[in-house]
Structures are given as C-alpha cells and as structure tokens.
Amino acid sequence: MHEPAAAQNLGPPTGRLSCTVGTNFTAIAKSQRPTECRFRPRRGPMQHYTGIVRSFSLDLGSVRTATMVWRVYGPYARAPLGALSGSYKSGSASAPSAPGNALSGGKDNEATLLPLPLQGNRGINVAIGVTALELTLVEPGRRR
C-alpha cells in the first residue's frame, strides 16, 4: 500500500495507534467518554492509552461499525513509554507538511497521527473526522 504524498513528507511511520470503539461512537464523541487505545510502535513494546475525542467534524448519522486507526509519525526510532501522551489537534502549525485530516501533538508536540484507510467490511475509520484528541498513558501493570 502506498502512502499519500503528504505522508511521505513526514518520513517513515513509527507505529500504529488503534482505539476501541463501542457500538455507539456518536455517544462516545458527544459525551467525551474515554476509549481504550493501543500503540504498536515499530520498535519496542505495545503501549496502552486512554483516548478522549474532544472534537469531531463529521455527521455520523447511523454509523454502526466504526474504528479509529492512525499511522503514527514521530522523531523516534524506538518510541519511549508515553511518547503519545498529550493533546492532539488538526491543522497544527508544528506539522505544516501533514495532510488536513492529520492530528499533531503529543509529548513535546512532536507526533503526527494520520488516519488509515480501511479495506473490506470493517466499517468506517471514524478517525478521519477527529479534530481534537487527548491521549493518556496507562502505566504498565495498571490496566483495567
């Protein structure tokens, strides 16, 4: 699969972030309830986060199956624990080469999240409509 031209400007991806979306994403987005997220870095152990969608730009209507998945870009070969913790916004000046639906932020404002296209019958990737997101590291050993 080829990366979009704008993503090529960000360099190689450092991992993948996916968040579990319950059966009613609209309620999660409107009430800003936390969702469980997993970051699988290219190097290093998987990291767990709680994610809260702070702002969303699409009308979901009657979305039944939804997923939130991003390709993660950052300045690290091996992502340090908690590297993705922090607030993310679309249209950030810190990543001018990022495409319009990318989110920039995190620790030291150095990570970029780019929604992945989904293939097959896995529903839609509602990450494309997220315009503000907050991620908090779940310390190892403290998972629910």
C-alpha positions in Angstrom: 0.0 0.0 0.0 1.4 3.4 -1.0 1.4 6.3 1.4 -0.3 9.6 0.3 2.2 12.1 -1.0 1.7 14.4 2.1 2.6 11.4 4.4 5.9 10.9 2.6 7.0 14.3 3.8 6.6 13.1 7.4 9.2 10.4 7.0 8.8 6.7 7.8 5.9 5.8 10.2 6.9 4.9 13.8 3.9 2.8 14.5 0.1 2.4 14.6 -2.5 3.6 17.0 -5.9 1.9 17.2 -8.7 2.8 19.6 -11.6 0.5 20.5 -14.9 2.0 19.6 -18.1 0.6 21.2 -21.3 0.1 19.3 -22.3 3.7 19.7 -19.4 6.0 18.6 -21.7 9.0 18.5 -22.3 8.8 22.2 -18.5 8.4 22.9 -17.7 11.5 20.8 -20.6 13.7 22.2 -20.1 12.8 25.8 -16.3 12.7 25.6 -16.1 9.3 27.3 -12.7 7.6 27.3 -11.9 4.8 24.9 -9.1 2.2 25.1 -6.2 2.7 22.7 -3.2 0.6 21.8 0.0 2.0 20.2 2.1 -0.6 18.4 5.5 1.0 17.7 7.7 -0.4 15.0 10.3 -1.0 17.8 9.5 -1.6 21.4 6.6 -2.9 23.4 3.0 -2.1 22.9 1.7 0.9 24.9 -1.8 1.3 26.2 -3.6 4.7 26.4 -7.0 6.1 27.2 -8.2 8.4 24.5 -10.9 11.1 24.6 -12.3 12.6 21.4 -12.5 16.3 22.2 -13.8 17.5 18.8 -15.3 15.7 15.8 -16.2 17.1 12.4 -18.4 14.6 10.7 -22.1 13.8 11.0 -22.1 10.2 11.9 -25.8 9.6 11.2 -26.4 5.9 11.8 -22.8 4.6 11.9 -23.0 1.0 13.3 -19.5 -0.3 12.8 -16.6 2.2 13.4 -12.9 2.0 14.1 -10.3 4.6 14.9 -6.9 3.8 13.5 -4.0 6.1 12.8 -0.5 5.6 11.4 1.9 7.4 13.8 4.8 9.6 12.7 7.4 10.9 15.1 11.1 11.7 15.5 12.0 8.5 17.3 13.3 5.1 16.1 12.1 3.5 19.3 9.1 5.2 20.9 9.7 6.0 24.6 7.0 5.0 27.0 4.3 7.7 27.0 5.5 9.3 23.8 1.9 9.7 22.5 0.6 11.2 25.8 -0.9 14.7 25.3 -3.4 16.7 23.3 -3.7 16.5 19.5 -5.4 18.9 17.1 -5.8 19.1 13.4 -4.2 21.9 11.4 -1.3 22.3 13.8 1.5 24.7 12.7 4.0 22.2 14.1 3.5 19.9 11.2 2.9 22.1 8.1 3.6 19.2 5.7 0.9 17.0 7.3 -2.4 16.4 5.4 -5.5 18.2 6.5 -7.0 15.3 8.4 -3.8 14.6 10.4 -3.6 15.4 14.1 -0.4 16.8 15.6 0.6 17.0 19.2 1.6 14.6 22.0 4.7 14.9 24.2 6.7 17.9 23.1 4.2 18.3 20.2 6.3 16.0 18.0 3.9 13.3 16.9 1.6 13.2 13.9 -1.4 10.9 13.6 -2.6 10.2 10.1 -5.9 8.2 9.7 -5.5 4.9 7.8 -8.0 3.9 5.1 -9.9 0.7 6.0 -10.4 -2.1 3.5 -13.1 -4.7 3.3 -16.2 -4.8 5.6 -14.5 -3.4 8.8 -16.8 -0.4 8.8 -15.5 3.2 8.5 -12.5 4.7 10.1 -14.0 7.5 12.1 -10.5 8.8 12.9 -10.8 10.8 9.7 -13.4 13.1 11.5 -11.5 13.5 14.8 -10.2 17.1 15.0 -9.1 17.0 18.7 -8.0 14.1 20.8 -6.4 13.6 24.2 -4.2 10.5 25.0 -3.1 9.5 28.5 -0.7 6.6 29.1 -2.0 3.7 31.1 1.0 2.8 33.2 2.1 -0.9 32.7 0.6 -3.0 35.4 -2.4 -0.7 35.8 -4.6 -1.9 33.0 -8.3 -2.3 33.9 
